[in-house]
Each structure stands twice: as C-alpha cells, then as structure tokens.
Amino acid sequence: MKKTAIITGGAGGIGFGTAQRLAADGFNIAIFDIKDESAFFEKISLLDAAGSDTMYFCGNIAKVEDCYAFVEKVIEKYGKIDVLVNNSGVAPKVRADILDTTEESMDYVFDINIKGTFFMTQAVARRMIEQNDGIIINISSISAYASSVNRPEYCMSKSAISMMTVLFADRLAAHGIHVYEIRPGIIRTDMTAPVTEKYDRMITDGVFPIARWGYPEDVAKAVSAFAGGAFPYSTGEVINVDGGFHLFRV
C-alpha cells in the first residue's frame, strides 16, 4: 500500500517542489492550499505522472474547521496519513519597522503561520496516534533565530514553529510519531522575489558560505530524507538548508 503525504501550501514554491520530490519517492500527495484548484490542474497532472494519486483541497489554514475537514477527507480517500509537511506560511504584506508593526499584520501572519500550523498538526497527530506511527516535518526558517527588524511578526512566527516542533516531538514520541524541523535560508520563490537584489548582494558579500541561492528542491531533498524514515532514533531534530548561514565565523 502506497504511503500518503500531506503538504500544506503545496501549490507553489517549496511546497510544490516538495510534492514533486515525494511523488517521485512513491507517495500519494494530498495538498492543502488556499489557491483555487482550477489554477493547479497542470501541476496535479505532473504529480500524477510521477505516480501519485493526487488530492487537492482548497481551504484556509487559518480556519480550524478547514484543517479538520481536510484531514477527514484525506483519511476518507487514503485511509491513513503517513507524513505531514507543514509548509504553509506567509510573510507580512508590508515590511515595516518593528515600531510600526500593526495589529492587522500581526494577526495575519500569526493566524496562518502559528495558529494554522498548530491546529493542522493537532488534527493530523490525533489520527497518527490511532495508527501508532507517522512523521511530521515543520518548515520554519533561519528567521526562527535571525533578526529582521522590518518583519518581526514573521520572525516570531518562525520561532514559534521551532518550539512547536519540540512540543509535538515530546508529546508524540511514545506513539511512534517522529517530528522534525527544516530551516530554509534564502530560497528562490515568489516570497523572496521582492527582495532579490538584497539577497543577491548578501550572497556576493559572502554572507552564505555556500555562495548561491537555495532552491525548492534543496529543501525537498531534506524533507525526503525525513519522510523516508532515515532517522528512526531521532525526533525534534533540525536540518538547516541555508548554505551554511547558521555557522559562526570569525
């Protein structure tokens, strides 16, 4: 029986790169995204061509009822959830100094990045406990520890994902469920497109020991290793996919 992987925010960027990789690894793919399904038909065909029996659910991860409805649809279709990849996330609509951050922006980022991820994980974890196995992979960011004072809501949300990884790893280990975290660095996606010039300059200036942009497939390879069960005696572990940004250098 083929395994099934849920990928939130799977319609583009890191999410779709991960979907392609896991489909090639032999998983059926269940994608949760806010984009209308009609805009995703071509990508679904690519996943199906790779061997996936692909499911797409259009929902808002900030709505708890959408998270739970999606999980029930996945169970109804596939009978089991083997892997959850928590990839959904947004940056603030406007980068503003921390002294100018608005309540609206804070609510927007926190509702999706923290609340949505938490309740999606909760819904899946309850099903995985019934199975007594499963793998949960949280996509956070170098912003979990690296300060960006013009997007504090994003940094705090990613720091929360790191603690969420620890909490669920602790709670679920006794049920045979492993929880991991991946911290991407500067990955070329629609989210980073508006600041391409800034990151190009940082790469040229040697901020990243591996002097290039990261790509969705770089993150997808790390997801594949976790999803494939390569770390059966580890939980709560973090892989940095950041070109070495996390290294302390003198």
C-alpha positions in Angstrom: 0.0 0.0 0.0 1.4 3.4 -1.0 2.1 5.9 1.7 0.4 9.3 1.8 1.9 12.7 2.5 0.1 15.8 3.3 1.7 19.1 2.2 0.2 22.4 3.3 0.9 25.3 1.0 1.7 22.8 -1.7 0.6 24.7 -4.7 3.9 26.6 -5.3 7.4 27.3 -4.2 8.9 25.0 -1.5 5.6 23.2 -1.2 5.3 22.1 -4.8 9.0 21.3 -5.0 8.4 19.0 -2.0 5.3 17.5 -3.6 7.3 16.6 -6.7 10.0 15.0 -4.7 7.7 12.9 -2.5 5.6 11.9 -5.5 8.9 10.6 -7.1 9.6 8.8 -3.9 6.4 6.9 -4.2 4.0 8.8 -2.0 0.4 9.8 -2.8 0.2 13.5 -2.3 -2.6 15.4 -0.5 -2.2 19.2 -1.0 -3.9 21.8 1.2 -3.7 25.3 -0.2 -5.8 28.5 -0.4 -5.4 28.8 -4.2 -8.3 27.8 -6.4 -7.9 24.2 -7.7 -8.6 25.3 -11.3 -5.2 27.1 -11.3 -3.5 23.9 -10.2 -4.7 21.3 -12.8 -1.4 21.3 -14.7 0.7 20.8 -11.6 -1.6 18.0 -10.4 -1.0 16.2 -13.8 2.7 16.4 -13.2 2.3 14.8 -9.8 0.1 12.1 -11.2 2.6 11.4 -14.0 5.2 10.8 -11.3 2.9 8.1 -9.9 0.9 10.0 -7.2 -2.8 9.6 -6.7 -3.1 13.4 -6.0 -5.7 15.0 -3.9 -6.2 18.8 -3.7 -8.2 20.6 -1.1 -8.8 24.4 -1.3 -9.0 25.8 2.2 -7.8 28.5 4.6 -5.4 27.1 7.1 -6.2 30.0 9.5 -9.7 28.4 9.8 -9.5 25.4 12.2 -12.6 23.9 10.7 -10.9 23.8 7.3 -7.9 21.9 8.8 -10.1 19.3 10.4 -12.3 18.9 7.3 -9.2 18.4 5.1 -7.8 15.7 7.4 -11.1 13.8 7.4 -11.1 14.0 3.5 -7.6 12.6 3.4 -8.5 9.7 5.7 -11.6 9.0 3.7 -9.6 8.8 0.5 -6.4 7.1 1.6 -7.2 5.5 4.9 -4.0 6.7 6.6 -1.7 9.7 6.9 2.0 8.8 6.9 3.7 12.2 6.6 2.6 15.7 7.3 4.7 18.5 5.9 3.8 21.8 7.5 4.9 24.2 4.8 2.1 26.9 4.7 3.4 30.3 5.7 3.2 33.9 4.8 5.4 37.0 5.2 3.8 40.3 6.2 2.1 42.1 3.3 4.3 45.2 4.0 7.7 45.1 5.6 7.6 47.7 8.3 9.9 48.6 11.1 9.1 46.9 14.4 8.0 50.3 15.9 5.4 50.5 13.1 4.1 46.9 13.1 0.3 46.8 13.0 -2.1 44.6 14.8 -3.6 43.7 11.4 -0.2 42.4 10.1 0.5 40.5 13.4 -2.9 38.8 13.2 -2.5 37.9 9.5 0.9 36.3 10.0 0.2 34.6 13.3 -3.1 33.2 12.2 -1.6 31.4 9.3 2.0 30.6 10.4 1.3 29.7 14.1 -2.4 29.0 14.7 -3.0 27.3 11.3 0.1 25.1 11.6 -0.7 24.2 15.2 -4.2 23.0 14.5 -3.3 21.2 11.3 -0.7 19.4 13.3 -3.1 18.7 16.1 -5.7 17.2 13.7 -3.2 15.0 12.0 -1.5 14.0 15.2 -4.8 12.6 16.6 -5.1 10.4 13.5 -1.4 9.3 13.7 -1.9 8.3 17.3 -4.6 5.9 16.2 -2.1 4.5 13.7 0.7 4.5 16.2 3.2 5.9 13.7 3.8 8.9 11.4 6.2 11.6 10.6 5.7 15.4 10.9 8.0 17.8 9.3 7.8 21.5 10.0 9.3 24.0 7.6 10.5 27.0 9.6 13.2 29.4 8.6 16.5 30.9 9.5 14.2 33.7 10.7 13.5 31.5 13.7 16.7 32.9 15.2 18.0 35.6 12.8 16.6 39.1 13.5 14.8 41.1 10.8 13.5 44.2 12.5 11.4 45.1 9.4 9.3 41.9 9.7 9.1 41.0 13.4 5.8 39.1 13.1 7.4 36.7 10.6 10.5 36.1 12.8 8.4 35.5 15.9 6.1 33.1 14.0 9.0 31.0 12.8 10.5 30.9 16.3 7.1 29.6 17.4 7.3 26.8 14.8 10.6 25.7 16.3 9.0 25.4 19.8 6.1 23.7 18.2 8.5 21.1 16.9 9.9 20.5 20.3 6.4 20.3 21.9 4.9 17.8 19.5 8.1 15.7 19.4 7.9 15.4 23.1 4.2 14.6 23.2 4.1 12.2 20.3 7.3 10.1 20.7 5.5 7.5 22.8 3.1 6.9 19.9 5.9 6.1 17.4 5.5 9.6 15.7 8.6 11.5 14.8 8.7 15.3 14.5 11.4 17.2 12.7 12.2 20.8 11.6 13.8 22.1 8.5 15.1 25.7 8.5 15.5 27.0 4.9 17.7 30.0 4.2 17.3 32.2 1.1 15.2 30.1 -1.2 14.3 31.4 -4.6 10.5 31.6 -4.5 7.7 34.1 -5.0 8.1 35.1 -1.4 11.7 36.2 -1.8 11.3 37.7 -5.3 10.6 41.3 -4.0 14.0 41.3 -2.2 16.1 39.6 -4.8 18.5 42.5 -5.1 19.2 42.5 -1.3 19.9 38.7 -1.2 22.0 38.8 -4.4 24.2 41.4 -2.6 24.4 39.3 0.6 25.5 36.3 -1.5 28.1 38.3 -3.3 29.3 39.7 0.0 30.0 36.2 1.4 27.2 36.1 4.0 26.5 32.5 2.9 29.4 30.0 2.9 27.8 28.2 0.0 27.5 31.2 -2.2 24.3 30.7 -4.2 20.6 30.9 -3.8 18.8 27.9 -2.4 16.0 26.3 -4.5 12.8 24.4 -3.5 14.5 21.2 -4.5 17.2 21.7 -1.9 14.5 21.8 0.8 12.6 18.9 -0.8 15.7 16.7 -0.5 15.8 17.2 3.2 12.1 16.5 3.5 12.6 13.3 1.5 15.2 12.1 4.0 12.9 12.7 7.0 9.8 11.4 5.2 11.7 8.2 4.1 12.3 7.3 7.8 16.1 7.7 7.6 16.2 8.9 11.3 14.3 6.3 13.3 16.1 7.0 16.6 15.8 10.8 16.3 13.0 13.3 17.0 12.9 17.0 17.4 15.9 17.3 15.1 16.6 20.3 12.9 18.3 20.4 9.5 19.5 23.8 8.2 19.1 24.2 4.5 20.7 27.6 4.4 24.0 27.5 2.6 25.8 27.4 5.9 24.3 30.7 7.1 23.9 29.3 10.6 27.7 28.8 11.1 29.5 31.2 13.4 32.6 32.5 11.6 35.4 34.8 12.6 
